[in-house]
Amino acid sequence: GAHTELDHPQAIALDSGGKIYVLNGKPDGPASITVYRPKPPNASGSFDEEPEARIAGPDTALDMDATSIAVWDPLPRRMNSR
């Protein structure tokens, strides 16, 4: 959707908190990683949300050839015991 600010999505990743990370490559320029808040658990339908953050710029080492994404989540999920 128009609010997502995605031009040319290449790859997607999720972290344990449900945040969505999208590698947004551009045919004519450097790539960026766009970060979205988790979708509410009971929500349905399309996801046309504004990004929470964008990772871009010369110091990120993202370039036009970026084709995949990985998210390192340093906090392990705890199992609920009953």
Buried (B, 14 or more C-beta within 10 A) or exposed (E): EEEBBBBEEBBBBEBEEEBBBBBBBEEEEBBBBBBBBEEEEEEEEEEEBEBEEEBBEEEEEBEEEBEEBEBEEEEEEEEEEE
